[in-house]
Amino acid sequence: MSVSLQTIPFNGPCASMPIMNSTYWQPECGAAWQIEIQNPLTNTANNASIYDIDLFDNSALTIKALHKLSRKVICYFSAGTYENWRSDASSFQKSDYAKAVGGWPGEFWLNTSSPNVRTIMSKRLDLAASKGCDGVDPDNIDGYDNDTGLDLDQDAAVDYLQFLAREAHARKISIGLKNGGAIVPRVVDIVQWDVNEQCSQYKECNLFTPFIKAGKPVFHIEYKKTASMCKNAGFSTIYKNLNLGDAAKYC
């Protein structure tokens, strides 16, 4: 395996093309992408056609500049955790969140069935629409797979993602699944892509192939080089540091 900086990948054809919807954007399977959520975006030298950037840390002017470069923009936010540094943190109630997220100070698992949490997420989608985001990347919907201190199961995750998809699509915004391999068969038809972290490292990339079969992209990140990371046909694979800064390498 070799990895070279700024070589844009295409790891093989997709099995089919999805039904296009004129209301919101559907990226092509195999599309090249860049993700930078550590800091506000300043470097647009990466010629990937899709940028995944932080919703709060980037302005409408940044998104407009990317559009002028013919890039589509996915806006990242955490839909499943409370982050005490976000500008809307005071809108959450103490009852909305429970255990801390291990390794991430100031971050706590959310009760995704809370009406208040859902109201806040709807407002975040309003913000995404006002800034011109083409899509959103709602992180941490997989509470069922973590020690949250809450009664979050796969049914709750599917229900929450259905809610987020309805709200995003109503604003003419696309939406993806973040990780969530266990619920892929139940949601592949309602979202436009998956953003996956480390499926090669954990030997679970097969869980995400339903997206490829549906003609939808899997935006795939690895933080540790593995012999198989470049062998997932159709995946849009990128090699990054865990902090998801600017540096990027491709297969």
Phi, psi and omega in degrees: 000140173230147177233131181231139184295133173065025169264111188282130190270156159212113191263034176113164185287154175273154185291330181200175175250140180288162172290122183282144179243126184287348183280322182220160188286136172241105179293154180282145173298135181088000181297143179279144185216164173226141176235129180216098182238007179286320184221167169304141184291129174234339184252114178249022183288335177296126186269021173299148184278348182229131175244132175252112186228163184290133181297315186281324190276353183239142184270168174299328179294322177297316180294320177298321179296321177295320177298322179295335177270011179066030174259144170270153187235122171259131182255122183274138165207159177272117179268344187246001179224151171271128179243118191286356179261355183286153184295339179256016185301327182290348179283341180281148173262153181302328180287351181282343185222162187229245187291152177290151174278121184302129176086359182231089183304139178083008184238135185221146181292136182265149168279099189287352175268356179296127176302325179293318177300316182292325175297318178296319180293325176297321178292326176295323177290327171300317179297317178299317180295318182293332179274349179091020178297136176281330180209172177229150181240088183276110187276162170063040174275354186264048178300333180300340184256014185222164178273090188263340189078010182232163179270073182251114178244183182295325177299319178296321180294317179296315180299318181293318179293324175299317177299311181298320180295317178300314182293319179295311183296327177296337178261011180063036179243137175282164182213149178239166170269136176257115184056237173065037184306326184292338183251006182309310182301335184272345185232355184302333181278346185252351178242168189257351179190175169235138167257116183244139174248123165069030180293332176290316179301320183262006175057050180226021182297335179299336180295338187255358180295338173304330176294316180297319179294334178272002181077020181249147186284151165248108176276104197251126179244135168238141179254352179224129181295131176229158182295337185257359189297335182257013186252014181263101187302128177090342181290145174264090191265136179223143180249120188227164164285154184300332180284355177054049174278206189282325186298138181212140173230150184234160176292000000 
